[in-house]
Amino acid sequence: MASRTRRRGPAKGAPDGSRRRRVPMRLLLPSLVLVALMAMLMLRGYVHSEILADYRIRPAAANDKVPQEILKGGPVIDTRDGSASTLRVPDNSVVLTFDDGPDPEWTPKVLDALKRNEAHAVFFITGTMASRYPDLVQRMVDEGHEIGLHTFNHPDLSYQSKKRIDWELSQNQLALAGAVGIRSSLFRPPYSSKSVNMDNNSWPVTEYIGSRGYITIVNDTDSEDWRKPGVDQIIRNSTPKSGQGAIVLMHDSGGDRQQTVQALDKLIPQLKGKGYEFQNLTEALDAPSAHTEVTGLELWKGKAWVFLVDASDNITAILVVGLAAIGSLVIGRFGLMLLLSAVHARRTRRRDFVWGPNAPVTEPASVLVPAYNEAKCIESTVRSLMRSEYPIEIIVIDDGSSDGTARIVEGLGLPNVRVIRQLNAGKPAALNRGLANARYDLIVMMDGDTVFEPSTVRELVQPFADPRVGAVAGNAKVGNKDTLIGAWQHIEYVMGFNLDRRMYDVLQCMPTIPGAVGAFRRSALERVGGMSDDTLAEDTDITMAIHRDGWRVVYAEKARAWTEAPESVQQLWSQRYRWSYGTMQAIWKHRRALVDRGPSGRFGRVGLPLVSLFMVLAPLLAPLIDVFLIYGLVFGPTEKTILAWFGVLAIQAACAAYAFVLDRERLTPLISLPLQQILYRQLMYVVLLQSWITALTGGRLRWQKLRRKGGVSAPPTVPTQRRQVMDERPVR
Amino acid sequence: MNPPSYDPSLYGPSMTTGAATGAAAGASAAAVPTAGPVLDATATAPAPTPPTDPAKPEQATRPAPARDRYFDLLRALALFRVVLYHLTGWAWLPLVFPSMGVMFALAGNLMARSLKRPPVQVIRSRIRRLLPPLWLLGVVGVTGMVIQGWGPDADGHPGWWWIHLAYWIVPLSDPPYAEGLPGIHGFIGENWAVDLAGPLWYIRAYLWYVLLSPFLLKALRAMPLVTLLAPLALSAAFNFGYLTLPGERVPSALTDFSTFGACWILGMAHQEGILRRIPRYVVPSVAPIFAAVGLWYALNNDFGEGNDLDSMPMAQALWSFGTVMLLLHLSPSWSEWPRRLRRWDRVITLLNSRAVTIYLWHNTCILIAATMWDQLWGIDVMWMHFSWLLESPWPVLAFTWVLIGSCIVWFGWAEDLAAKRRPQVWPDGARKRRTHAR
């Protein structure tokens, strides 16, 4: 994102009393949004068996503890009253059972086949699938089939605690209640087979489930359709011994069930021909239905559950689209930046490069220094200007400072320096006053906390050799980059000035001339009516206005200015909040450019959308990267997630390194890049989110004065003075 | 072990006459008039001693730089964490606070500070302050072992047994101990000598660090980065099997050296101001990477109870290095306690002034406390209705600290003796405060 620097204006806006209420809100709302997103993702991971899933299957064990009547008995096991009894379906009756569904693709086909052949069956559904496809469960019930439970997410229950078994059952019932408003008393344990295969591990589970009031249903014949053995084999596997009744195990979920559906269409007519009936379980046993209606709170809990699962699926789908969008936006932006900044650097660094027909520019310039309580910095600022290699006059406009800023400057007794005092009226007013008092036609604007190099002004005005150029952006650099937060801003500034600004220069839609170092043609300023206090970002506002007036705005990379970046999170927060909110205001103010004709329309249709996309919309989607990072770390695939994250980091590191090389900066601060991705980026988008909230709720913004330390007193290119800068910092 | 030693007289800025002497400062401080009978006011300063060291008469007249309470807090936390961890065995505790790394870093820091004096003198005073508490443990421990039947025939080489016994006097290698002792029913569990000797690796490692410190410091000044990273490289070489050494004593010494050497050198680097010379963003950017690599390695190698950082020296080395670097980076240099911590002053002071004693005896205390607590299982009412209480580590922890308190009373004087100051029973600084209040 483009960086710029700007000094604070006077306090205005909401009275101080509102501070107490606002501070939590700005944290609360964004974090609520994030927590809600995260919760939805968790829910999705949960019903997609990405959490709590347990794929262990217990190998067969001894069965000496299983009662003989069970091992030799029928597939309907009733242990509800503590005893163990079994039932078989009567002869000439087949109960088809389908496990693991409902499945969005195959369950409807199975249901169609059953309908075609006028057969009823039992569906043992899992809670996860039922939560996701409640309509299919409804259809099963509507078409006369019976529902049984098959746990929530299909673990081998012999590995699970009683608590977990209870939970599996109740969650499964919840999903069923939400889908159709019923409970079921039928249960089939996952990985079960026939009664004879009951062993010492599975029997206690069966007993326990009986004690919870469920009838356990295993099977007589296993179609083994999950092996996809071919239609004929499935039919052979399913067919009971002649004349006997049977419970047949099939699956309507968990893979390609084409063979199962085909087998049904053959098996049912074939057996019906032999006199078999296809009923659901309680019909076959001539027992009361296993379904009971759920009412009241339970019903609503179920419905809420199903609704939430549905919502989480939808939201996740939207988030994935958002992630794809932000991903391609980020990568695309980096690609574009690398390309265009390379173009720009090549163009402006050619040996025979000249800005325009009037080169070199030598006419003197007026330097405007608006200052509001800059007592700590103003002397270094003015003294740095005195070293300028270019003919200038210096106008310090004191905007009603209370710390004697003006007196300090006057006390210096320097030639060529004028001090103008005004009552506190804000930075735009101060700049306009300075403009009115300026003698020359080239106007350089800087902040009271910024230090110029001797060549800065000369480099800054050179582009005016081209009469079409109305304004020039300089290269603002962070002077205090020793701390972590300073290093992060340094990276941000170097990238913002060497990639973003070059790109915008080539695309001719530079959104902002930084307040710390910029130059204007007086005629351009006067044509657009000077600075305005309509927005909090008067520099963005004026830049857009100058664009719309048909001027070109360019970037002069060699015009370096050293500025003091905020050193606390609080200060950084308020600075960035103003920038992002001011940018939004400026975009809104100039929205008409979209439909204008001529240069204004060109800026409106190319520049504004680009700026909105990169500076306002893209950061809004950026949290998705972190949301999915956490999701991926927690629910897997963990390694791929980490790799992807490092991939993105590598791209950013490469871009940053390129920017540093372009600016001939040392690469060492880049070691703070990984941490920047974990701590700093999030801060930035929370600030942006807060601006959005402010914009949407129409809140007003208060100014806060950056507490100056006076740490930047000279460009670091001057070695001896650099030392001095370092020494001023109190040792930890 | 010097971090432990602590001078109660040094916490206030009002310290004046001769207070900086520190018995250990020895010859160089001889010119300073000592404060007469009030030995405790002069004493204790760690051999390396207060910043004023080497004390010169004219320095004694202006307020001495105060003791860094932040380091005291770290040391106290480290000790508390060590005891808690040895009691519970929770694998995540060393991740929360890297006690051993902190202890070695603080010791390295003080060592570098003392090394402004002649190395031989510093090493001698350091060893003299370290060993008497160990000897006391040896007298009690070895006597107990011998009473329970440990003798020259224990491992079949009587000659070696006698020679190895010398490691109890100068622990250049691990002091020997008896295995499989029966214990005393209801008082101390069986095989207690293993627990008693368990913490001694620290003393041995510390001794070696002290002996090597003059060289380490020279190397650090000449090649800071290489010296800092060398122990980590050594650790990695051991871990990946590039380096295998025969025997048991040498590899175990070298492993410990490589595991915490980086922390020790880090402490020296902090004292030397090397960490302050680099831009401030470097440490917070780099340290998490080391820690993360260590953590990643641990998590990918079945990290869990019984297989924690202690069993993975390289992961331990990386995690400790990273976290200790961050802790040193934060280092706020408190000359006075922040308001919130003020109420802990006496506890922390006590832990600091008896750190060696606490460290040497805590494992035995844990074993005794646990054995005695387990006696409660014999009471029907207890195990039938309060088994949760019997299984809980917290009462045992409280009991352990009571026992440690009694060890401070019974054995703590050895530290004072080693520092050539008047023995104190309960050096929590309270007495000194009264002196000041006068």
HADDOCK unambig.tbl for C-alpha pairs under 7 A between the chains (distance, minus, plus):
assign (segid A and resid 482 and name CA) (segid B and resid 279 and name CA) 5.11 0.50 0.50
assign (segid A and resid 482 and name CA) (segid B and resid 280 and name CA) 5.38 0.50 0.50
assign (segid A and resid 482 and name CA) (segid B and resid 281 and name CA) 6.12 0.50 0.50
assign (segid A and resid 483 and name CA) (segid B and resid 279 and name CA) 6.96 0.50 0.50
assign (segid A and resid 483 and name CA) (segid B and resid 280 and name CA) 4.89 0.50 0.50
assign (segid A and resid 483 and name CA) (segid B and resid 281 and name CA) 4.80 0.50 0.50
assign (segid A and resid 484 and name CA) (segid B and resid 280 and name CA) 6.54 0.50 0.50
assign (segid A and resid 484 and name CA) (segid B and resid 281 and name CA) 4.06 0.50 0.50
assign (segid A and resid 487 and name CA) (segid B and resid 281 and name CA) 6.51 0.50 0.50
assign (segid A and resid 671 and name CA) (segid B and resid 285 and name CA) 6.16 0.50 0.50
assign (segid A and resid 672 and name CA) (segid B and resid 281 and name CA) 6.80 0.50 0.50
assign (segid A and resid 672 and name CA) (segid B and resid 285 and name CA) 4.78 0.50 0.50
assign (segid A and resid 675 and name CA) (segid B and resid 285 and name CA) 6.17 0.50 0.50
